[in-house]
Amino acid sequence: MASLAVLQRPTLESESDSVTVSSVTPEAISFLDTTLDFKDVKNLESFTISVNGLIVNSEFSKNTQKKYYELCCSQGASLHRNLPEGIDMKFAVGAISETVDIADAIKSSNLSNS
């Protein structure tokens, strides 16, 4: 069985012992301060889509936000509220967008008995 060797890069005297981590988040995404119960959401402007404590409304077009809000209203709950903790934000945004697209397709379909 082959062994795995870990190579360490030599430290230069000019390198700092501290590591700087950027705390800059994209302008479009912000942290969620408080969570409202869906019953307290009165309109689209007060409706927040959040994933892992980050507000991701800006990841959606205004049209998709409106349709998702209407879908949540029809169910009386924020449908994204039960997403697993730690889910990838882009995956969650995609799942919400696809949910809206599927709901749209169902609404626009013309079902008839033949």
C-alpha positions as CSV (number, residue, x, y, z in Angstrom):
1,M,0.0,0.0,0.0
2,A,1.4,3.4,-0.9
3,S,2.0,5.9,1.8
4,L,0.9,9.5,1.5
5,A,3.6,12.1,2.3
6,V,2.7,15.6,3.3
7,L,5.1,18.3,2.1
8,Q,5.5,21.5,4.0
9,R,6.6,24.7,2.4
10,P,9.4,26.4,4.2
11,T,8.4,29.5,6.0
12,L,10.2,32.7,4.9
13,E,11.2,35.3,7.4
14,S,9.1,38.0,5.6
15,E,5.9,36.0,6.0
16,S,3.5,36.9,8.7
17,D,2.3,34.4,11.3
18,S,-1.2,35.8,11.1
19,V,-3.7,35.1,8.4
20,T,-6.1,37.7,7.1
21,V,-9.6,36.5,6.1
22,S,-11.7,38.8,4.1
23,S,-15.1,39.5,5.7
24,V,-16.4,41.0,2.5
25,T,-19.6,39.5,1.3
26,P,-21.1,40.1,-2.1
27,E,-23.1,43.3,-2.2
28,A,-26.2,41.4,-3.2
29,I,-26.3,39.0,-0.4
30,S,-26.6,40.0,3.3
31,F,-27.0,38.4,6.6
32,L,-30.4,37.7,8.1
33,D,-31.0,39.7,11.3
34,T,-34.3,38.3,12.4
35,T,-36.7,35.6,11.1
36,L,-40.3,36.5,10.6
37,D,-43.0,33.9,10.8
38,F,-44.8,33.7,7.5
39,K,-48.0,34.8,9.0
40,D,-46.2,38.1,9.8
41,V,-45.3,38.7,6.2
42,K,-47.8,41.1,4.7
43,N,-46.5,41.7,1.2
44,L,-43.7,40.9,-1.3
45,E,-41.5,43.7,0.1
46,S,-41.4,42.1,3.5
47,F,-40.8,38.6,2.1
48,T,-37.3,37.4,2.6
49,I,-35.7,34.3,1.0
50,S,-32.9,33.1,3.2
51,V,-30.5,30.2,3.0
52,N,-28.1,29.4,5.9
53,G,-28.7,32.8,7.5
54,L,-28.0,34.7,4.3
55,I,-30.7,36.7,2.4
56,V,-30.6,35.6,-1.2
57,N,-33.5,37.6,-2.7
58,S,-31.1,39.3,-5.1
59,E,-30.3,35.9,-6.7
60,F,-33.8,35.8,-8.2
61,S,-35.4,38.0,-10.8
62,K,-38.3,40.2,-9.5
63,N,-40.7,38.0,-11.4
64,T,-39.4,34.8,-9.8
65,Q,-39.5,36.4,-6.4
66,K,-43.1,37.4,-7.0
67,K,-44.1,33.9,-8.2
68,Y,-42.3,32.3,-5.3
69,Y,-44.0,34.6,-2.8
70,E,-47.4,33.7,-4.4
71,L,-46.6,30.0,-4.2
72,C,-45.6,30.4,-0.5
73,C,-48.8,32.4,0.1
74,S,-50.9,29.6,-1.5
75,Q,-49.3,27.1,1.0
76,G,-49.3,29.5,4.0
77,A,-45.6,29.0,4.7
78,S,-42.1,29.8,3.6
79,L,-41.3,26.8,1.5
80,H,-37.5,27.3,1.8
81,R,-37.7,27.2,5.6
82,N,-37.1,23.5,5.9
83,L,-34.1,23.3,3.7
84,P,-31.3,21.3,5.3
85,E,-28.8,23.3,7.3
86,G,-25.6,23.7,5.5
87,I,-27.1,23.2,2.1
88,D,-25.1,24.9,-0.7
89,M,-26.6,28.3,-1.4
90,K,-26.4,28.0,-5.2
91,F,-28.1,24.6,-5.0
92,A,-30.9,26.0,-2.8
93,V,-31.4,29.0,-5.2
94,G,-31.6,26.6,-8.1
95,A,-34.1,24.3,-6.3
96,I,-36.3,27.3,-5.5
97,S,-36.1,28.6,-9.1
98,E,-37.0,25.1,-10.4
99,T,-39.9,24.8,-7.9
100,V,-41.3,28.1,-9.3
101,D,-40.8,26.8,-12.9
102,I,-42.5,23.6,-12.1
103,A,-45.4,25.3,-10.4
104,D,-45.8,27.6,-13.4
105,A,-45.8,24.7,-15.8
106,I,-48.5,23.0,-13.8
107,K,-50.6,26.1,-13.6
108,S,-50.4,26.7,-17.4
109,S,-51.0,23.1,-18.4
110,N,-54.4,22.3,-19.9
111,L,-55.5,19.0,-18.5
112,S,-58.4,17.4,-20.1
113,N,-59.9,13.9,-19.9
114,S,-59.9,12.2,-23.2
